[in-house]
């Protein structure tokens, strides 16, 4: 009986977590019926999960019966994010890059086939409205931050093949890499030159240059830092030509 109760509790907690994750996908709120469909559970069960989340402050109910993430969950998430060592250490670097180029700077880490943006800083004025958000993902093989990290993680063709096995490489634009052969050749170039570019491969009209960041280890990159801008305003060649300054800022040798 005790084992059965433990299993039931595990299922229940999994369901609560699924409801919490679904809430995060609906900043404008979601109704009970829609939530029940989304998590494939009966309405009374979902209602109990939402009630538990509300008691903890992780969910709130607004007008018309719609549910959103609660303020306590947001407080905890942002407090955790702000306290992360890599986030704290990288913010002066992102600010220096924003100030120098008047463009958006990112810090991202590799997670399987994707990059996850840990930090992002827009310039005070003239910011490009990019699809990237803190906590968001993009395909690693068509972003500069992703490619510079893949170059370190996938040193051989066999490693690239294993990483790409069983799935099709997404092509958000006509410039995106779409085959293992192309990706292997690109990663070899990146290892040789020490930086990666995104020449409108993830978003049309937006280019980017990225270098590895060693925030927690002198030999293993903790993530990658990039400068992204509109191609007509900040040409890729300008960023490449200014790589010594970008590297100096990222390494901490220069913050101005």
N, C-alpha and C positions, 0 to 999 in steps of 0.2 A: 504493500500500500504506500509506504513511504517513497519507494522508487517511482511509483505512478504519480504521486503528488509532485515530486521534483520535476518529472517530465512535463506535467501540466504547467507548472510555474515557468519552466523554460520556454514553453510555447507561448505563454502569456507575455513574458518579457520580450520575446522576439516580436510579438505583435505590437506591443507598445513602441518598440524601437522603429518598427515599420511605419507606424502612424506618425511618429516624430519626424522621420525622414521625409514622409510625404508632405507634412506641414511645411517643411523647408522649401518645397517646390512651388508653394502657392503663397507668395508674399501678399496677395490681395485677399487671401482667405479661401477656405474650402468648406463646403457644407457636409453634413453627416452622411447623407446618401452618397455623395460623390466620393467621400473618403472610404466608405465601406466598399464601393466598387473598386477603388484604386488598390486597396490592400486585400481584396477578395475575402472579406470577413463579414459576418452578420452585423447588422446595425447595433444591436444591444451590446455586442462584444466590443465594437469600435467605440461606442459611447462610453463604456467603462474605461477603455484605454485613454480616451480623451479626458475623462474625469480625473484619472490618476495624474495625467500630465498637467492638468489645471491646478490640482492641489499642490504640485511641486513648483508651480510657476513657469513650467516649460511650455504651456499652451494657454491661450486666452480666447474668449469668445466675444466677437464683436457683433454689431447690429446684424439683423437678418439671420442670426444663428450660425454665422460663419466663424471658423476657427483659424487662428494664426499662431505662429511661434510666440511664446510668452517672453516678457521682459527679463525674467530671471535666467532663462536659457541664453538669451542674447548677451546678458551681462557676463555670464560665465564663459561663453564662447569668445567674446572680445577680450576679456581679462586674460584668458589662456593664450590667445593669439598674441596679445601685446607682450606677454611675459616670456614667450619663446626666445631662447638665446639667439637663434639665427635671425629672427625678426628684429630684435632689439639692435643687433650688430649691423644689420643690413640697411636700416633706415637712413643713416647719414650718407651711405654710399648712394642710395637711390635719390636722395635730395641733391647731392652734388651733381649727379648725372642730369637730373631735371633742370637744375639751374644752368648747367653748361649748354645743354642742347635745346631747352624749351620743349622737350618731348617727354613721353611717358616712359618710366623705367619699371622693370619687373624683377622680382626674384622668384624663381620656380624650382621645384624638385621633380625628379622622375618617379613615376609610379606606373610600372608596367608599360602599356602602350601609350600612356598619356603623360603630360606634364601637369602638375598642380601648382597654381600660383599662390605662393605663401604671402607675398607682399607686392603692392603696386602703388606707385606714386605718380600722380599727374602734375604737370606744371601749373603754376598759379593762373596762367591765362593761355588760351590757344590750345587747350588739350585736345587730342584726338579721341574720339569716342570709339574705343576698341571693344571687342567682345569679351576680352579677358576681365575676370573679377577675382578677388581674393577668395580662394577655395575652389575656383572654377578649373576646368580642364580643357586642354586642347590636344590634338594628336601630336605626339612627340616628333614624328618624322617630318613634319612640315612647319615646325617652329624652330627659331634659332636656339632658344634655351633648350628645347628637347634634343636637337641634333648634337649640340655640344656635349650634352650628358650621355647621349647614346654613343658618341665617339669614344668615350672613356669606358662605357659599360660593355660595348660590343666590338672587341678588337679584331675579330676574324669574320670571314664570310659565314662560317658555320654558326657563329654566335648570332649574326644578323638573321640567318635563315630560321634558327630556333626561336628567336624573338618574334618573327613575323609569321610563324607557322600557324596554319589553320584560320587565317583571317586575311581579308583584303585590305591593303593600305588605302586609307581614305585619301581623296583628292579634293580638298575644299576649293581649290582654284586650278586652272589649267597649268599652272607652273609647279604644282605640288609633285613631289616624288611619288611614284606609283608602283615601283618594282623593287625587289630585293637587290637586283644588280645596281640600280641607280643609288639606292640607299647605301650599299656597301662602298661604292666609289665615293660618294659624298662624305661619308664618315672618315674614309682614309684621307681625303683632302683636309678635313677639319683637324685631324690629328697632326698633320704636317704643318698647317698654318697657325694652329692654336686658337682659332675662333670659328664661329658659325654665323651664317647669315640666313635671313628669311627674305627672299626677293619676291614679295607679294605671293607667297606660297600658302599662307594661312588666311589672309584677308586681302582682297583686291585693293590696290592703292596704298597698302601699308608694308613698309619694309622694316628690317630689324637686324641688329648685330648683337651677338651674345658671347660672353666668355665664362669659363667656369669660375665658381666662387669657392674658396677654401676657408669657410668660416669656423669650422670645428676641427679640421685636420689639415696638416701641411701637405698631405699627399693624396687624400681622397676628397673629391669635390662634394661639398654639402648640397650644392645646387648650382644654378647658373643665373647670371644677371644680364639683363638686356636693355637696350635703348630702342624703342619703337617709334616710328613717325611716319607721316604721310610722305609718299615717295616724291611728290612734286615739291614739298617744302624742305625736307631733309633727305637728300638723295643718299642712296646706300653708299656711294663712293665717298661721300663726306665722312660718314661714320667709319668706314674702313680706313680712310686716310688718318683719322684721328684715334686709331686704336691704341697707340702708346699712351695717350691721355686717359682713355677709358680703362686700360689695364692699371694705370697708376691709381686711379680713383678706386677701382674695385679691390686692389691689393692694400689699400689704406695708405699708400705713399703720398697721395694728394687728395684733399677734400675741398677743392676750390675750383 
